Every structure is written in structure tokens, then in C-alpha cells.
Amino acid sequence: MLVIFTRPPTNEHQSSAAILDASPFSSPAPYVKKYFMAILKVSRLGHPVLRKVTENISTQELQSPEIQKFIDDMIETMKEYDGVGLAADQVHESKQVAVLEVADNPRYPDKAKVPLTVLVNPQITPLSDEMEEDWEGCLSIPDLRGRVPRYKTIHVQALDRSGNTLDFIANDFHARVIQHEFDHLNGKVYLDRMRDLTTLTFLQEFARYWLRP
């Protein structure tokens, strides 16, 4: 893990430490970083970009410094807002790339850890019909949560940020996070998956009425 603490002159983006990921799920960027990561503006429900099917990324485009920097900015943005996943269209780019990580997250303190992962052009296949309903939130739908059914076990195929093939099985919360981000890449949000909108609640009411002691 490479951490650079020096900050550049103030500009329109917030910047912070540049981190070189060492996760086995996400190969390090194939170049030396010579820039500072930025906090990107999050698109909110109602913006047309969230309802478009995102575009596949070619191998050549994936290797470009612009896309690699964008991936780093996505990771930084996800961490800044305590998210466990972020899709490109959530930061106004209609590209087939998502990032995810669950590590000591204050929003999901009891969930199993998931290493930092970059999914490019992902495809998922449910491995059974078994589904589980649980609470979800979304950076693009701030201050709300709702109960969403998701497949418990899925087969995931994608590329990592270096263009290497990823092929793995995800279960439970890991599978839920991937399905949430996969929906984003296909123009859907978790509200579209809810069976019963009566569980849709603001966070303050969620904490007051829905959380068990």
C-alpha cells in the first residue's frame, strides 16, 4: 500500500491520500500514479444517467491513464462517503465499472469484510433461486433505506482494472453489494427491486422504529 500525504493546491475537487490497492481481487494500476485522487460529485435519483444502461469498456480504454485515474477517484469517493460500493454512473460516467469494499464500515458494522474489488464489464448469474430480503441504502438516494430481496449466491465474471479475468462466487452480503452495483450499471436502483414500499424509511425513522435493540 502506497500512501501519499502531500496535497496539491486547492481546486474544485477535494483531494486526499493516493492509495495503491494490494487486494488480490483488484490488480494494481498498470502505471505509476502521478496525480492526486479527487472526490467526485454523486448523481442523485432523477438524473437521467442513473437510468441508462452503461457502456462496456474496451481493453484499450481500460489501460488508459484517464480510466485508471477515474477508477482511483471512484474508490476515493466511495470511501469518503462510507459506501460499500459505487458504480460509474453514480458519478456521472456511463461506463461498465464498479468498485466495492467492506472494511470496518460504520454504516454496516456487522457485515463480513469484502476486499477492495474493481469490476469491469461484470456479468452475474444466480446459482439458486434462494433469495433474502434485507435493508439497503444508496449514495444516489440519500437518507433513505428499504428492504430489498437479493439472490444469496451468485457467480461473478468480470475484468479487474488491469484487464485480468475475475471469476468467483459471492455469497450473502458480498452478493448483495455486487447485485446492487450491477443494477446501477443496468439503469436500475434498489427501489425497483423492493416488493413492499411500506418499508421505505428515512434514516432517522429507520434508527428509531426499525432497528432492534
Secondary structure as UniProt FT lines:
FT   STRAND          3..4
FT   STRAND          15..16
FT   STRAND          18..19
FT   TURN            24..25
FT   STRAND          37..38
FT   TURN            45..46
FT   HELIX           48..51
FT   HELIX           59..62
FT   HELIX           65..80
FT   TURN            81..82
FT   STRAND          85..87
FT   HELIX           88..91
FT   STRAND          97..102
FT   TURN            106..107
FT   TURN            109..110
FT   STRAND          114..126
FT   STRAND          131..138
FT   TURN            139..140
FT   STRAND          141..151
FT   STRAND          153..159
FT   TURN            161..162
FT   STRAND          165..171
FT   HELIX           172..185
FT   HELIX           190..193
FT   HELIX           197..199
FT   STRAND          201..202
FT   HELIX           203..205
FT   HELIX           206..210
//
